[in-house]
Amino acid sequence: MSGGGALWGKFDEAGNEAGFKAAVEAWRQSKATPEPVKAAQRPESEASFQVGDEVEVRDYEDQTWNPGVVTWTEPLKVQPFGKQKSFTFEMVQKRCNAGT
């Protein structure tokens, strides 16, 4: 067989490029409006936290809680123990003093 074998055929570069661009644009439009944080994900209101409070944080239900300290209240930011920076988290709860 000539032309490199039976698997080689013609590739439509322009058609592939147009399809890829359309897929990227659709993905960007779907990400344009971030999903709002549901009230159920924040069991305590952000107003109940003060700078210096020891808390536990995580972003997903299946993650373990990580201890940290509140460094900012609006938006609520927590610096996890052992980290140099503060971050926002989806779930924040006050830390229990009973060895957790």
Contact map, one row per residue, 1 for C-alpha under 8 A:
1111110000000000000000000000000000000000000000000000000000000000000000000000000000000000000000000000
1111100000000000000000000000000000000000000000000000000000000000000000000000000000000000000000000000
1111100100000000000000000000000000000000000000000000000000000000000000000000000000000000000000000000
1111111100000000000000000000000000000000000000000000000000000000000000000000000000000000000000000000
1111111100000000000000000000000000000000000000000000000000000000000000000000000000000000000000000000
1001111110000000000000000000000000000000000000000000000000000000000000000000000000000000000000000000
0001111110000000000000000000000000000000000000000000000000000000000000000000000000000000000000000000
0011111111000000000000000000000000000000000000000000000000000000000000000000000000000000000000000000
0000011111100000000000000000000000000000000000000000000000000000000000000000000000000000000000000000
0000000111110000000000000000000000000000000000000000000000000000000000000000000000000000000000000000
0000000011111000000000000000000000000000000000000000000000000000000000000000000000000000000000000000
0000000001111111000000000000000000000000000000000000000000000000000000000000000000000000000000000000
0000000000111111100000000000000000000000000000000000000000000000000000000000000000000000000000000000
0000000000011111110000000000000000000000000000000000000000000000000000000000000000000000000000000000
0000000000011111111000000000000000000000000000000000000000000000000000000000000000000000000000000000
0000000000011111111100000000000000000000000000000000000000000000000000000000000000000000000000000000
0000000000001111111110000000000000000000000000000000000000000000000000000000000000000000000000000000
0000000000000111111111000000000000000000000000000000000000000000000000000000000000000000000000000000
0000000000000011111111100000000000000000000000000000000000000000000000000000000000000000000000000000
0000000000000001111111110000000000000000000000000000000000000000000000000000000000000000000000000000
0000000000000000111111111000000000000000000000000000000000000000000000000000000000000000000000000000
0000000000000000011111111100000000000000000000000000000000000000000000000000000000000000000000000000
0000000000000000001111111110000000000000000000000000000000000000000000000000000000000000000000000000
0000000000000000000111111111000000000000000000000000000000000000000000000000000000000000000000000000
0000000000000000000011111111100000000000000000000000000000000000000000000000000000000000000000000000
0000000000000000000001111111110000000000000000000000000000000000000000000000000000000000000000000000
0000000000000000000000111111111000000000000000000000000000000000000000000000000000000000000000000000
0000000000000000000000011111111100000000000000000000000000000000000000000000000000000000000000000000
0000000000000000000000001111111110000000000000000000000000000000000000000000000000000000000000000000
0000000000000000000000000111111110000000000000000000000000000000000000000000000000000000000000000000
0000000000000000000000000011111111000000000000000000000000000000000000000000000000000000000000000000
0000000000000000000000000001111111000000000000000000000000000000000000000000000000000000000000000000
0000000000000000000000000000111111100000000000000000000000000000000000000000000000000000000000000000
0000000000000000000000000000001111110000000000000000000000000000000000000000000000000000000000000000
0000000000000000000000000000000011111000000000000000000000000000000000000000000000000000000000000000
0000000000000000000000000000000001111100000000000000000000000000000000000000000000000000000000000000
0000000000000000000000000000000000111110100000000000000000000000000000000000000000000000010000000000
0000000000000000000000000000000000011111110000000000000000000000000000000000000000000000000000000000
0000000000000000000000000000000000001111111000000000000000000000000000000000000000000000000000000000
0000000000000000000000000000000000000111111000000000000000000000000000000000000000000000000000000000
0000000000000000000000000000000000001111111000000000000000000000000000000000000000000000011000000000
0000000000000000000000000000000000000111111110000000000000000000000000000000000000000000011110000000
0000000000000000000000000000000000000011111110000000000000000000000000000000000000000000001110000000
0000000000000000000000000000000000000000011111010000000000000000000000000000000000000000000110000000
0000000000000000000000000000000000000000011111111000000000000000000000000000000000000000000000000000
0000000000000000000000000000000000000000000111111000000000000000000000001101000000000000000000000000
0000000000000000000000000000000000000000000011111100000000000000000000001000000000000000000000000000
0000000000000000000000000000000000000000000111111100000000000000000000000000000000000000000000000000
0000000000000000000000000000000000000000000011111110100000000000000001001000000000000000000000000000
0000000000000000000000000000000000000000000000111111100000000000000001011000000000000000000000000000
0000000000000000000000000000000000000000000000001111100000000000000011111000000000000000000000000000
0000000000000000000000000000000000000000000000000111110000000000000011100000000000000000000000000000
0000000000000000000000000000000000000000000000001111111000000000000011000000000000000000000001000000
0000000000000000000000000000000000000000000000000001111100000000001111000000000000000000000001100000
0000000000000000000000000000000000000000000000000000111110000000001111000000010000000000000111100000
0000000000000000000000000000000000000000000000000000011111000000111100000000000000000000000111100000
0000000000000000000000000000000000000000000000000000001111100000111100000000010100000000111110000000
0000000000000000000000000000000000000000000000000000000111111011110000000000000000000000111100000000
0000000000000000000000000000000000000000000000000000000011111010000000000000000000000000111000000000
0000000000000000000000000000000000000000000000000000000001111110000000000000000000000000011000000000
0000000000000000000000000000000000000000000000000000000001111111000000000000000000000000000000000000
0000000000000000000000000000000000000000000000000000000000011111000000000000000000000000000000000000
0000000000000000000000000000000000000000000000000000000001111111100000000000000000000000000000000000
0000000000000000000000000000000000000000000000000000000001001111110000000000000000000000000000000000
0000000000000000000000000000000000000000000000000000000111000011111000000000000000000000000000000000
0000000000000000000000000000000000000000000000000000000111000001111100000000000110000000000000000000
0000000000000000000000000000000000000000000000000000011110000000111110000000000110000000000000100000
0000000000000000000000000000000000000000000000000000011110000000011111000000011110000000000000000000
0000000000000000000000000000000000000000000000000011111000000000001111100000011110000000000000000000
0000000000000000000000000000000000000000000000001111111000000000000111111001111000000000000000000000
0000000000000000000000000000000000000000000000000011000000000000000011111001111000000100000000000000
0000000000000000000000000000000000000000000000000110000000000000000001111111110000000000000000000000
0000000000000000000000000000000000000000000001101110000000000000000001111111100000000000000000000000
0000000000000000000000000000000000000000000001000000000000000000000000011111100000000000000000000000
0000000000000000000000000000000000000000000000000000000000000000000000011111100000000001000000000000
0000000000000000000000000000000000000000000001000000000000000000000001111111110000000001000000000000
0000000000000000000000000000000000000000000000000000000000000000000001111111111000000111100000000000
0000000000000000000000000000000000000000000000000000001010000000000111110001111100000111100000000000
0000000000000000000000000000000000000000000000000000000000000000000111100000111110111110000000000000
0000000000000000000000000000000000000000000000000000000010000000011110000000011111101100000000000000
0000000000000000000000000000000000000000000000000000000000000000011110000000001111100000000000000000
0000000000000000000000000000000000000000000000000000000000000000000000000000000111110000000000000000
0000000000000000000000000000000000000000000000000000000000000000000000000000001111111100000000000000
0000000000000000000000000000000000000000000000000000000000000000000000000000001001111100000000000000
0000000000000000000000000000000000000000000000000000000000000000000000000000001100111110000000000000
0000000000000000000000000000000000000000000000000000000000000000000000100000111100111111000000000000
0000000000000000000000000000000000000000000000000000000000000000000000000000111000001111100000000000
0000000000000000000000000000000000000000000000000000000000000000000000000011110000000111110000000000
0000000000000000000000000000000000000000000000000000000011100000000000000000110000000011111100000000
0000000000000000000000000000000000001000110000000000000011110000000000000000000000000001111100000000
0000000000000000000000000000000000000000111000000000000011110000000000000000000000000000111110000000
0000000000000000000000000000000000000000011100000000001111000000000000000000000000000000111111000000
0000000000000000000000000000000000000000011100000000001110000000000000000000000000000000001111100000
0000000000000000000000000000000000000000000000000000111100000000000000000000000000000000000111110000
0000000000000000000000000000000000000000000000000000011100000000001000000000000000000000000011111001
0000000000000000000000000000000000000000000000000000000000000000000000000000000000000000000001111111
0000000000000000000000000000000000000000000000000000000000000000000000000000000000000000000000111111
0000000000000000000000000000000000000000000000000000000000000000000000000000000000000000000000011111
0000000000000000000000000000000000000000000000000000000000000000000000000000000000000000000000011111
0000000000000000000000000000000000000000000000000000000000000000000000000000000000000000000000111111
